[in-house]
């Protein structure tokens, strides 16, 4: 397995952790928040730890079916998932910390591993990256949580 990329980004959202958590898990917002994923229906217990769902990943030129599992879900505090597919593993986490003035500091992280040269090549040539995923997700999450769109 080859570590293709690890990235951590931080942002501040002018909304409380409850609103950010609700936005992060809003079923109506999933397609917008995670443009790299076509998510299947969630298990009834989603986002609880151990819950899974299927998805289709589009990262760079790579298109593959994956399984998404919630590893940790602490409402209004922390959410961590792992995505596993043929030749790819992606672990993501979001840490929500109450900030000054009723806002939320978000620390988002992604660790991407690929297996095999062809998978790594499809991701890299298509300009897919963990950094792009995290930055896009945080930008959209911030816009939606601050705008009250849930």
C-alpha positions in Angstrom: 0.0 0.0 0.0 1.3 3.4 -0.9 0.5 6.6 1.0 -0.7 8.9 -1.7 -1.5 11.8 0.5 -2.3 13.1 3.9 -3.7 16.5 4.5 -5.1 18.5 7.4 -7.0 21.7 7.0 -8.7 24.0 9.6 -11.4 26.6 9.3 -13.7 28.6 11.5 -17.5 28.6 10.9 -19.9 31.2 12.3 -22.3 28.5 13.5 -22.4 26.5 16.6 -21.2 22.8 16.6 -24.8 21.5 16.6 -25.5 23.3 13.4 -22.2 22.2 11.8 -22.9 18.6 12.8 -26.4 18.7 11.4 -25.2 20.1 8.2 -22.4 17.5 7.9 -25.0 14.7 8.2 -28.0 16.3 6.4 -29.2 13.6 3.9 -30.3 16.4 1.5 -26.8 17.9 1.5 -24.7 14.8 0.9 -24.3 15.2 -2.9 -23.1 18.7 -2.5 -20.8 18.1 0.5 -19.2 15.1 -1.0 -18.9 15.7 -4.7 -16.4 12.9 -5.1 -18.9 10.3 -3.8 -22.2 9.0 -5.1 -23.5 7.7 -1.8 -25.9 4.8 -1.5 -28.7 4.8 1.1 -27.4 4.9 4.7 -28.0 2.2 7.3 -30.7 3.2 9.8 -27.9 3.8 12.4 -25.8 6.1 10.2 -23.6 8.0 11.3 -23.1 5.8 14.4 -19.8 4.0 14.6 -19.9 0.7 12.8 -22.6 1.8 10.3 -21.8 1.3 6.7 -23.0 2.4 3.3 -22.0 1.8 -0.3 -20.8 4.5 -2.6 -19.2 5.2 -6.0 -15.9 7.1 -5.8 -14.8 9.6 -8.4 -11.3 10.7 -7.6 -9.2 12.0 -10.5 -9.8 9.5 -13.3 -10.5 6.7 -10.9 -14.1 5.5 -10.8 -14.7 2.6 -8.4 -17.3 1.1 -6.0 -16.4 1.6 -2.4 -17.7 0.8 1.1 -17.9 3.6 3.6 -17.8 2.8 7.3 -18.3 5.2 10.2 -15.4 4.6 12.6 -16.3 7.2 15.2 -19.3 9.5 15.6 -19.5 11.8 18.6 -22.3 14.2 18.0 -21.2 17.8 17.8 -17.6 16.8 18.5 -16.0 14.3 16.1 -16.7 12.2 13.0 -14.4 9.7 11.4 -14.9 7.4 8.4 -12.9 4.9 6.3 -13.7 4.3 2.7 -12.4 1.1 1.2 -12.5 0.0 -2.5 -10.5 -1.9 -5.0 -7.0 -0.5 -4.7 -7.9 2.5 -2.5 -8.3 3.3 1.2 -9.4 6.8 2.4 -9.7 7.7 6.1 -11.3 11.1 6.9 -12.1 12.9 10.1 -13.7 16.1 11.2 -13.2 17.5 14.7 -15.6 20.2 15.8 -14.5 22.5 18.6 -16.6 25.3 20.1 -15.0 28.6 19.2 -15.3 32.2 20.3 -18.5 34.0 19.7 -20.6 30.8 19.3 -18.8 29.6 16.3 -17.0 26.3 15.5 -13.4 25.5 14.7 -13.2 22.6 12.3 -10.1 20.4 11.8 -10.6 18.2 8.8 -8.1 15.4 7.8 -7.8 12.9 5.0 -5.3 10.1 4.6 -5.3 8.5 1.2 -3.6 5.1 0.3 -3.6 3.4 -3.0 -2.6 -0.2 -3.9 -1.0 -0.7 -7.3 0.5 1.7 -9.8 -2.5 1.9 -12.0 -4.8 3.2 -9.2 -2.2 5.8 -8.1 -1.8 6.8 -11.7 -5.5 7.3 -12.3 -5.8 9.5 -9.2 -2.7 11.5 -10.0 -3.2 12.0 -13.7 -6.8 13.1 -13.1 -5.5 15.7 -10.5 -7.4 14.0 -7.7 -6.0 14.5 -4.2 -6.8 14.3 -0.6 -6.1 18.1 -0.3 -8.7 18.9 -3.0 -11.3 16.7 -1.2 -10.8 18.3 2.2 -10.6 21.9 0.9 -13.8 21.5 -1.1 -15.7 19.8 1.7 -14.7 22.5 4.2 -15.6 25.3 1.9 -19.0 23.9 1.2 -19.6 22.9 4.8 -18.8 26.4 5.9 -21.1 28.0 3.3 -24.0 25.7 4.2 -23.6 25.9 8.0 -23.3 29.7 8.0 -26.1 30.1 5.6 -28.4 27.9 7.7 -29.1 25.6 4.7 -29.9 22.2 6.2 
